[in-house]
C-alpha cells in the first residue's frame, strides 16, 4: 500500500512539473511573438510615414501629349508714358526725381531708392503722394493691345488679347496664356500640345514696349524672389528692336491615382486644389512663396505690397509702408534654406504635384530694324522621358502588411480582436444585465412557496415561561 501511494504521489508531481514547463514555454513564445510582430508593424508604419512615394523616370514616350508652358508677358518700363503722366500730374516744371518715384511705384520690385530718399516722412518733396498707390501705378500701365500683337502658334495666327488674359501678380497686372491663376474664373484656353504626329510647338508674338517674358506651368506665376530657378524661366528685359528666340524642353509629371490618398506632407507635394493660400485660387510653389512674402510684409511693416492679389485695401501699404519694405528688402525678396544663417526669407513650401520641369536649352538674341521686338519660344525636341510619382506604400498596403504580420506571429485576424473586445467589454455587461432581476429563492426552490410546505405540529414541546 505504501509503495502504491508513493508511486501515485510521484506521478502527480511529475505531471505538475511538465504542465508548468509547458505553460512557461508557451508564455515565453507568445511574448516573443508579440514582441516580434510589434517590431515589424512599427517598421512598416515608419516606412509608410516616411517613404510612401517613389519618384521614377519613364521612357515609354510614344503616346505622350506634351503640354506647352504658359507664357506670361509683364510690362517692365515705359519712359514715354512716365514723362507724359508726370507732366499731367505736376506740370512741366516738376522735380524730375518724381519721375523715378512714379516709375518705382508703377513697376514695383521691392526696392524703392528714390521713394525712400525723396518721399520720406520727415522731409518729402511737395509732389509726393502718400496713399492710393495703385491709382498712380494704373496711370502708367498699358493695356494688352498696347503691349503685344501678331500672336501665332505654329505659324497659325490668333488674337493675342483673347487668350493672353490679365493676371494679378506682385509686379502688377501681367498678361498670360493658358493659366489657371488669371483674373477670370474660366478664361479661354488655346490648345498648345505637341506629340509625335504633330510638329514641335512654337509660339511667336511682337511686343512694342519693354517687357519681361516668363515660361511657366499653368499653376505658376512670376515672382520677384532672387533664385536661380525663377531666373531660368524668365527672359531678361526685352527692349524694342530685337528678335528673342528661346529653345526649351519640357518634362511632364504624372501621378499615381492613389497618391491622392497620401497626405501632402508624406508625398512631399500638393495638388493644385489642395490650396491653403489666400493670394491665389490654386496652389503652386510660387503661389506659396507669394503668400509667405505677404505674411513677412505684414509681420515687418504691418501692411503688404499694394499689388498683392486678393488683398483688402486696408492691408495695402501706403508710401511709408513701401519705404519700410525697402528697408527690409533683403529679408523679404531673398529666399533662403531653413538651415541658412544669412539674411533672407525662409518659406516652408511644397512643390506642386503636377509641376512640369521646364529647362532652357538656348537663348538667341538678334537685332532687327523694326520698332518692335519679336519673341519666339519653341520646343527644341519632344521629351524622351517623363517623371512619374508612384505609391509604393498606401493605406491598403499598411493594412495588409499589418494583418499578415499578426496572422504569422499570433495567428490572429480581425475576428480575433473583435472576439477579444466582446469577451472583455461587452459580455460582462450582458451577464450583469441578465442577472439584474435574479431571485436567490427562485434559483434554489423554483416556484415553491412557503405555504406549500406541510409542517406537523409537535405537541410535546412545552413552552416555558420566562
C-alpha positions in Angstrom: 0.0 0.0 0.0 2.8 2.3 0.8 4.5 1.7 -2.4 1.4 2.3 -4.4 0.8 5.6 -2.6 4.4 6.7 -3.2 4.1 6.0 -6.9 0.9 7.9 -7.2 2.5 10.9 -5.5 5.5 10.9 -7.8 3.2 10.7 -10.9 1.2 13.7 -9.8 4.4 15.7 -9.1 6.0 14.9 -12.5 2.7 15.9 -14.2 2.6 19.2 -12.4 6.2 19.9 -13.4 5.5 19.1 -17.0 2.4 21.3 -17.0 4.3 24.2 -15.5 7.2 23.9 -18.1 4.7 23.6 -20.9 2.9 26.7 -19.8 6.1 28.6 -19.3 7.3 27.7 -22.8 4.1 28.9 -24.4 4.1 32.1 -22.3 7.6 32.9 -23.5 6.8 32.0 -27.0 3.7 34.2 -27.1 5.6 37.1 -25.5 8.3 36.8 -28.2 5.7 36.6 -30.9 4.0 39.8 -29.7 7.4 41.5 -29.5 8.5 40.4 -32.9 5.2 41.4 -34.5 5.3 44.8 -32.8 8.7 45.4 -34.2 7.6 44.5 -37.8 4.4 46.6 -37.5 6.4 49.5 -36.2 8.9 49.2 -39.1 6.0 49.0 -41.6 4.3 52.1 -40.2 7.5 54.0 -40.1 8.1 53.2 -43.8 4.5 54.3 -44.6 5.1 57.5 -42.8 8.4 58.4 -44.3 8.7 56.7 -47.7 5.2 56.1 -49.2 6.1 57.5 -52.7 8.7 56.6 -55.3 9.7 59.0 -58.0 10.8 57.3 -61.2 11.6 58.2 -64.8 9.6 56.6 -67.6 10.9 56.4 -71.2 7.8 55.0 -73.0 7.1 58.2 -74.7 5.2 57.3 -77.9 1.7 58.2 -76.6 2.6 61.3 -74.7 1.0 64.7 -75.4 3.4 67.4 -74.2 1.7 70.5 -72.9 3.4 73.7 -73.9 4.1 76.0 -71.0 2.1 79.1 -70.2 3.6 82.3 -71.4 3.4 85.5 -69.2 4.2 89.0 -70.5 4.8 91.6 -67.9 5.4 95.3 -68.6 8.8 96.4 -67.4 9.1 100.1 -68.4 7.5 102.9 -70.4 9.6 106.0 -70.3 7.5 108.0 -72.8 4.3 107.4 -70.7 6.2 108.2 -67.5 7.1 111.7 -68.9 3.6 112.4 -70.1 1.9 111.3 -66.9 4.4 113.3 -64.8 3.7 116.4 -66.8 0.0 116.0 -66.5 0.2 115.4 -62.7 2.7 118.1 -61.7 3.2 120.3 -64.7 6.3 120.5 -67.0 8.4 122.2 -64.3 8.1 119.4 -61.7 11.1 117.8 -59.9 12.4 115.1 -62.2 13.1 112.9 -59.3 9.4 112.4 -59.1 9.5 110.6 -62.4 11.8 108.0 -60.8 9.4 107.8 -57.8 6.5 107.2 -60.2 8.5 104.5 -62.0 9.4 102.7 -58.8 5.7 102.6 -57.7 4.3 101.6 -61.1 6.9 98.9 -61.7 7.4 98.0 -58.1 10.0 95.3 -57.5 10.6 95.6 -53.7 13.4 98.2 -53.9 12.5 101.9 -53.9 15.5 104.1 -53.6 14.0 107.3 -54.9 10.8 106.9 -52.9 12.7 106.3 -49.7 15.0 109.3 -50.4 12.6 112.0 -51.7 9.2 110.9 -50.1 10.3 110.1 -46.6 8.0 111.3 -43.8 10.4 113.9 -42.3 11.2 115.9 -45.5 9.1 114.8 -48.5 9.0 116.7 -51.9 5.9 118.7 -52.5 4.7 116.5 -55.3 4.9 113.3 -53.2 1.8 111.2 -52.8 1.2 109.1 -49.7 -1.9 107.0 -50.4 -3.8 105.3 -53.3 -0.6 103.9 -54.9 -2.5 101.6 -57.2 -4.2 104.6 -58.8 -0.8 106.2 -59.7 0.5 102.8 -60.9 -2.5 102.3 -63.1 -1.8 105.6 -64.9 1.3 104.2 -66.4 0.4 100.5 -67.0 -0.5 99.6 -70.6 -3.4 97.5 -71.9 -2.9 94.2 -73.6 -3.2 95.6 -77.1 -0.7 98.3 -76.3 1.8 95.7 -75.1 1.7 92.9 -77.7 0.4 91.9 -81.2 0.7 89.4 -84.0 0.4 86.2 -82.0 0.7 82.8 -83.6 1.1 79.2 -82.7 3.0 77.0 -85.2 2.6 79.9 -87.7 -1.2 79.9 -87.2 -2.3 83.4 -86.1 -4.7 84.1 -83.2 -5.9 87.2 -81.4 -3.4 87.9 -78.6 -5.7 89.5 -76.1 -8.4 86.9 -76.5 -6.1 84.3 -75.0 -3.5 86.4 -73.1 -5.6 87.2 -70.1 -4.8 89.6 -67.3 -3.4 88.1 -64.1 -2.6 89.9 -60.8 0.9 89.5 -59.6 3.4 91.1 -57.3 4.6 93.1 -60.3 1.1 94.4 -61.1 -1.0 93.1 -64.0 0.6 90.7 -66.4 -0.9 89.0 -69.5 -0.7 85.2 -69.6 -1.9 82.5 -71.9 -3.3 79.1 -70.6 -3.0 79.9 -66.9 -5.5 78.8 -64.3 -4.4 81.7 -62.0 -5.7 84.5 -64.2 -8.2 87.1 -63.0 -11.2 85.3 -64.6 -12.5 82.0 -63.3 -12.8 80.3 -66.7 -10.5 82.1 -69.2 -10.4 80.9 -72.8 -7.7 78.3 -73.4 -5.7 77.9 -76.6 -4.8 74.3 -77.5 -1.0 74.1 -77.4 0.2 70.5 -77.3 2.9 68.5 -79.2 3.3 64.8 -79.9 4.9 62.5 -82.5 2.1 63.2 -85.0 2.4 67.0 -84.9 5.2 69.4 -85.3 7.2 70.9 -82.4 5.3 73.6 -80.6 6.3 77.3 -81.2 4.6 80.5 -80.1 5.5 83.8 -81.5 4.4 87.4 -80.9 5.5 91.0 -81.1 6.0 93.4 -78.2 6.1 97.2 -78.6 7.3 98.3 -75.1 9.9 96.9 -72.7 8.6 93.7 -71.1 9.7 90.6 -69.3 8.5 87.2 -70.6 8.2 84.1 -68.5 7.8 80.4 -69.4 5.6 78.9 -66.6 3.5 76.0 -65.7 -0.3 76.6 -65.8 -0.5 77.0 -62.0 2.6 79.1 -61.6 3.1 82.9 -61.7 6.0 85.2 -62.0 7.7 86.2 -58.7 10.4 88.6 -57.6 12.4 86.3 -55.4 16.1 86.2 -56.3 16.6 82.5 -57.1 18.1 80.6 -60.0 15.1 78.5 -60.7 13.0 81.6 -61.3 15.6 83.4 -63.4 15.8 80.4 -65.8 12.1 80.8 -66.6 12.4 84.5 -67.3 13.7 86.2 -70.5 15.6 89.3 -69.4 14.1 92.7 -70.1 13.1 92.8 -73.8 13.8 96.1 -75.4 12.5 97.3 -78.8 14.4 96.4 -82.0 15.4 92.8 -81.2 14.4 89.2 -82.0 14.5 87.0 -79.0 14.4 83.2 -79.5 14.3 80.7 -76.7 14.6 76.9 -77.1 13.1 74.9 -74.2 12.5 71.3 -73.2 9.6 70.1 -71.0 9.3 67.0 -68.8 5.8 66.4 -67.6 5.0 64.7 -64.3 2.3 62.0 -64.0 0.9 60.9 -60.6 -0.5 57.5 -59.5 -4.2 57.8 -58.8 -3.6 56.5 -55.2 -1.3 59.5 -54.5 -4.4 61.5 -53.7 -4.9 59.4 -50.6 -1.5 60.2 -49.2 -1.2 63.4 -47.2 0.8 66.2 -48.8 3.5 66.1 -46.1 4.1 62.4 -46.9 4.0 62.6 -50.6 6.0 65.9 -50.4 3.9 67.8 -52.9 0.4 69.4 -53.1 -2.2 69.1 -55.8 -3.5 72.5 -57.2 -6.9 72.0 -55.5 -5.3 71.4 -52.1 -5.0 75.1 -51.6 -4.3 76.6 -48.2 -3.4 80.1 -49.6 -5.2 83.4 -49.7 -3.5 85.1 -52.6 -4.3 82.7 -55.4 -7.2 80.2 -56.0 -4.9 77.3 -56.9 -1.8 76.0 -55.1 1.7 76.2 -56.6 5.2 76.6 -55.2 5.4 80.2 -56.4 2.0 81.0 -55.1 3.1 79.7 -51.7 6.2 81.9 -51.7 4.0 84.9 -52.6 1.8 84.1 -49.6 4.9 83.7 -47.5 6.2 87.0 -48.6 2.9 88.7 -47.9 3.0 87.3 -44.3 6.5 88.6 -43.9 5.5 92.0 -45.1 2.6 92.1 -42.7 4.8 91.0 -39.9 7.6 93.5 -40.5 5.7 96.5 -41.9 2.1 95.9 -40.8 1.0 96.1 -44.5 1.6 94.2 -47.8 2.6 95.1 -51.3 -0.1 97.2 -52.9 0.0 94.9 -55.9 -0.6 91.8 -53.8 -3.5 89.7 -55.2 -6.7 89.2 -53.2 -5.7 91.7 -50.5 -8.1 94.1 -48.8 -7.5 97.8 -49.4 -6.9 98.4 -45.7 -3.9 95.9 -45.8 -2.2 97.5 -48.7 0.9 99.7 -48.0 1.0 103.5 -48.4 4.2 105.3 -49.1 5.6 104.8 -45.6 4.8 101.1 -45.9 6.7 101.0 -49.2 9.7 102.6 -47.5 9.5 100.0 -44.8 9.6 97.2 -47.3 12.6 98.8 -49.0 14.4 98.8 -45.6 13.6 95.1 -45.2 14.2 94.2 -48.9 16.8 91.6 -48.2 14.6 90.0 -45.6 11.6 89.8 -48.0 12.9 89.3 -51.5 15.7 86.8 -51.0 14.7 83.2 -50.3 16.9 81.0 -48.1 17.0 77.5 -46.8 15.9 76.7 -43.2 19.5 75.9 -42.1 21.0 79.2 -43.6 22.2 81.9 -41.3 22.2 84.6 -44.0 19.6 87.3 -44.3 16.6 86.2 -46.2 13.1 84.7 -46.0 12.5 81.0 -45.3 9.3 79.7 -46.8 8.1 76.2 -45.9 6.5 75.5 -49.3 5.9 72.2 -51.1 6.2 71.9 -54.8 3.1 71.3 -57.0 2.4 67.6 -57.8 1.7 68.4 -61.4 4.5 71.0 -62.0 6.5 70.1 -65.1 10.2 70.6 -65.4 11.0 73.4 -67.9 14.6 73.7 -69.0 16.2 76.3 -71.2 18.3 74.8 -73.9 19.4 78.1 -75.6 18.7 81.8 -75.8 19.3 83.7 -79.0 19.1 87.5 -79.3 19.5 89.3 -82.6 18.8 92.9 -83.6 16.2 93.8 -86.2 15.2 97.1 -88.0 11.7 97.4 -86.6 10.4 99.5 -83.7 9.0 96.4 -82.0 10.6 93.2 -80.8 9.8 89.6 -81.8 9.6 86.9 -79.1 9.7 83.3 -80.3 9.6 80.4 -77.8 9.7 76.8 -79.1 10.4 73.2 -78.1 13.8 72.1 -79.1 12.7 68.4 -79.1 10.0 66.1 -77.8 10.8 64.7 -74.4 12.1 61.2 -74.3 11.4 60.7 -70.7 8.7 61.6 -68.2 8.6 61.7 -64.4 6.1 59.6 -62.5 5.1 59.6 -58.8 4.1 56.1 -57.7 2.6 55.0 -54.4 4.6 52.1 -53.0 3.1 52.1 -49.5 -0.5 53.1 -49.4 -3.1 52.8 -46.6 -4.3 49.4 -48.0 -0.7 48.2 -48.1 -0.2 49.1 -44.5 -3.4 47.3 -43.5 -2.4 44.1 -45.5 1.1 44.0 -44.1 -0.1 44.6 -40.6 -2.7 41.8 -40.9 -0.1 39.5 -42.4 2.3 40.1 -39.6 -0.4 39.5 -37.0 -1.5 36.3 -38.7 2.1 35.0 -39.0 3.2 35.6 -35.4 -0.1 35.4 -33.5 -2.5 33.5 -35.6 -4.8 36.4 -35.2 -7.3 38.1 -37.5 -9.7 40.9 -37.2 -12.3 38.5 -35.9 -10.0 37.5 -33.1 -9.7 41.1 -32.0 -13.5 41.6 -32.2 -14.0 38.5 -30.2 -11.5 39.7 -27.6 -13.2 43.0 -27.3 -16.5 41.2 -26.9 -15.2 38.9 -24.1 -13.5 41.7 -22.2 -16.1 44.6 -22.6 -19.5 43.5 -23.9 -20.1 40.1 -22.4 -19.6 41.0 -18.7 -22.2 43.8 -19.1 -24.6 41.5 -20.8 -24.2 39.0 -18.0 -24.8 41.6 -15.4 -27.8 42.9 -17.3 -29.4 39.4 -17.5 -29.0 38.9 -13.7 -30.5 42.3 -12.6 -33.8 40.6 -11.6 -32.3 37.3 -10.3 -34.0 35.9 -7.2 -31.9 33.6 -5.0 -35.1 31.8 -3.7 -36.3 31.2 -7.2 -32.9 29.9 -8.3 -32.9 27.4 -5.3 -36.5 26.4 -4.9 -38.1 27.3 -8.3 -41.8 28.2 -7.9 -42.3 26.7 -4.5 -43.9 28.9 -1.8 -43.8 28.7 2.0 -47.4 27.8 2.2 -46.9 24.8 0.1 -44.8 23.2 2.9 -46.7 20.9 5.2 -45.5 21.3 8.8 -46.6 18.9 11.6 -47.2 20.4 15.0 -45.2 18.8 17.8 -47.5 18.9 20.8 -44.8 17.6 23.2 -43.0 20.9 23.2 -43.7 22.8 26.3 -43.2 26.4 26.3 -41.6 27.7 29.4 -42.5 31.0 31.0 -39.6 33.4 31.4 
